[in-house]
Amino acid sequence: MNETIFALATAPGRAAVAVIRLSGPGTRAALEAMVDGALKPRLAGLRTVRGADGATLDQALVLWFPGPASYTGEDAAELHLHGGRAVVEAVSERLCNLDLRPAEPGEFTRRAFQNGKLDLAQAEAVADLVDAESEAQRRQALDQLGGALGRRYEAWRIELIECLALLEAEIDFPDEDLPDALASRVAPRAQSLIDQLDQALAEAARGERVRDGYRIAVIGAPNAGKSSLFNRLVRREAAIVTPIPGTTRDVIEATFHVAGFQCVIADTAGVRVSEDVVEAEGVRRARAWADDSALRLWVVDASGSEGGWSEAADLVRAGDLLLLNKADLQAGADGTGAEAHARGAGLGVLRLSAATEAGLEVLAETLERRVVADLSGADFPSVTRERHRMRLTEARDHLARAMDALRLGPELAAEDFRLAARSLGRVSGRIDAEDVLDVVFASFCIGK
């Protein structure tokens, strides 16, 4: 980290203001070379920014943050420039001539992590906060940035280390005057940790769904009215609607918000057996998207009598919704058959018409109740990413093996306790962080 970096921290293109951030040991020298007048730490000042020949590049608001009291923990600065492209390019060129280099994606936050300003979970929360599009995503990212996730994992890790210390004492000092059966005192604490990890893993989907969006699949046979319903829910003509069965051949995704939560809904190809290669691939994708969704809306043409209702029946699960569409038309056998199947499979049933919009208000209310019930929780979730889930699972598996090993002796159990603590430490980046840093920061925007 001996290099000094810079990046445009605001969106590129024409704007009122453009902010260029600097960080690294050469920050102060760069400011002295291109900015008129002395700067006071953390006090904004209007200054002239000059080129190598002394020509004025811009009038800018300049802030100087001496390390370690900065975002990155290094000497850092911000140049609040006028947002014209020519200004930004001229100042960037000047910085390059002063031996600064453009930052990589996430490099500022990576330096903050490496300098101890953030743990790895907090660094991930920075990216989540930048990407947040719903109120729930914002709240979750802010809680994680505030250290809620790191504190929970650290408390578990400290408990594991204390258990390990008891075992090590029995291993290393068997002849000393220590309390009897130290290992037996470890087992209840280990079981309590296993129970807490099991609970965290059981609710893991909640944190991930808040972050990534609650996935809803609209499924059904061709020409059941899926695309029409999809357009009504997202409130725009996102999918093509025609009377021709099989119009939709790919997965069409759109987002909308329900009670402050972001939902990702997909219109999918009509499910049926087809010899057409393109349509068959569309059906395969529909099945895959439905399988990975939190909720499936099974749309059936209630006026049909050709048995089409059964085409997608194998995709639904208990708790999904059967939507008997075209309720404004005369009822047919398909609606009756689908409803009987839904009642037996534990599905909710709603009657509606995408054409007349009858029943859509009830559907919206039902979706809101379902999303809120699935994603709301009294506690901050212990998992917000797949990486966290993997580490929790590792720690839980090591603890389960440690419980078995305690019956044989403290030596074998101690190693599994050590491995479990290491798995939890990797979430915050305390242990072996380097092998995951590239993955974590690859998704960041440049300038953050």
GISULWO-V193556 format. One record per backbone hydrogen bond with DSSP energy under -0.5 kcal/mol. NH is the residue of the N-H (numbers start at 1). CO is the residue of the C=O. Records with the same first field share a line. If there is no record, write none. Layout:
NH=CO ; CO
This chain:
5=23
6=101
7=21
9=7 ; 19
10=19
15=83
18=81
20=18 ; 79
21=7 ; 19
22=77
23=5
24=75
27=24
30=26
31=27
32=28
33=29
34=30
35=31
36=48
42=64
43=40
45=62
47=45 ; 60
49=58
50=34 ; 48
51=55
54=51
57=49
58=49
60=47 ; 58
61=80
62=45 ; 60
63=78
64=40
65=76
66=64
69=66
70=68
76=65
77=22
78=63
79=20
80=61 ; 78
81=18 ; 79
83=16
88=84
89=85
90=86
91=87
92=88
93=89
94=90
95=91
96=92
97=93
98=94 ; 95
99=96
100=95
101=4
103=6
106=445
107=104
110=106
111=107
112=108
113=109
114=110
115=111
116=113
117=112
118=112
120=428
123=119
124=120
125=121
126=122
127=123
128=124
129=125
130=126
131=127
132=128
136=260
138=134
139=135
140=136
141=137
142=138
143=139
144=140
145=141
146=142
147=144
148=143
151=147
152=148
153=149
154=150
155=151
156=152
157=153
158=154
159=155
160=156
161=157
162=158
163=159
164=160
165=161
166=162
167=163
168=164
169=165
170=166
171=167
172=168
173=169
176=173
178=176
185=181 ; 182
186=182 ; 183
187=183
188=184
189=185
190=186
191=187
192=188
193=189
194=190
195=191
196=192
197=193
198=194
199=195
200=196
201=197
202=198
203=199
204=201
206=203
207=203
208=204
209=205
210=206
211=207
212=208
213=209
214=262
215=213
216=264
217=295
218=266
219=217 ; 297
221=299
224=221
229=225
230=226
231=227
232=228
233=229
234=230
235=231
236=231
238=236
247=244
249=247
252=250 ; 267
253=251
254=265
256=263
258=261
261=258
263=256
264=214
265=254 ; 263
266=216
267=252
268=218 ; 266
270=248
271=220
272=270
280=276
281=277
282=278
283=279
284=280
285=281
286=282
287=283
288=284
289=285
290=286
291=287
292=288
293=290
294=215
295=215
297=217
298=296 ; 321
299=219 ; 297
300=298 ; 323
302=300 ; 325
304=301
310=307
311=308
312=309
313=310
315=312
316=312 ; 313
319=346
320=317
321=296
322=348
323=298 ; 321
324=322 ; 350
325=300 ; 323
327=352
329=326
332=302
334=304
335=302 ; 304
336=332
337=333
338=334
339=335
340=336
341=337
342=338
343=339
344=340
345=341
346=342 ; 343
347=342
348=320
350=322
352=324
353=358
357=353
360=357
363=359
364=360
365=361
366=362
367=363
368=364
369=365
370=366
371=367
372=368
373=369
374=370
375=371
376=372
389=385
390=386
391=387
392=388
393=389
394=390
395=391
396=392
397=393
398=394
399=395
400=396
401=397
402=398
403=399
404=400
405=401
406=402
407=403 ; 404
408=405
409=405
413=409
414=410
415=411
416=412
417=413
418=414
419=415
420=416
421=417
422=418
423=419
424=420
425=421
426=422
427=424
428=424
429=425
430=425
431=425
436=433
437=433
438=434
440=436
441=437
442=438
443=440
444=441
448=445
